[in-house]
């Protein structure tokens, strides 16, 4: 382990150091580094982006620019379960907005809030999930559910709650 990582290992950036070392601190590997870091934190905290920039000898602006450009990266904390509700044309026509409304009501997500207070769920609209033939479609942690109704979406949430409480 490099000297910087040894020092950081006793602090909060130990996992980030391991990821940087995994990619030999190669700045051309920024995207896979950010992907791995996001798996650890479920988002990309600002202080971690600055640490990555230092570890790769890049400007923080460069790292932030990449992290903010790609839709798969999140700069805000996300829940353990990320629910994507497709609002593409096929899903919209078949009522996806009602699914999102039902989920937000069930999870008490009001006023544009996307993540539950317990950090268990995040609900986000996405422009297309690529499964138009199954419209309306949602994903929960990338598992696809097709021909979803608001009631079905609520039941999926209830099933996750039941699993989490066992």
Secondary structure, 3 states (H helix, E strand, C coil): CCHHHHHHHCCCCHHHHHHHHHCCCCHHHHHHHHHHHHHHHCCCCHHHHHHHHHHHCCCHHHHHHHHHHCCCCCCCCCCCEEEEEECCHHHHHCCHHHHHHHHHHHCCCCCCCCECCCCCEEEEEECCCCCHHHCCCEEECCEEECCCCHHHHHHHHHHHHHHHCC
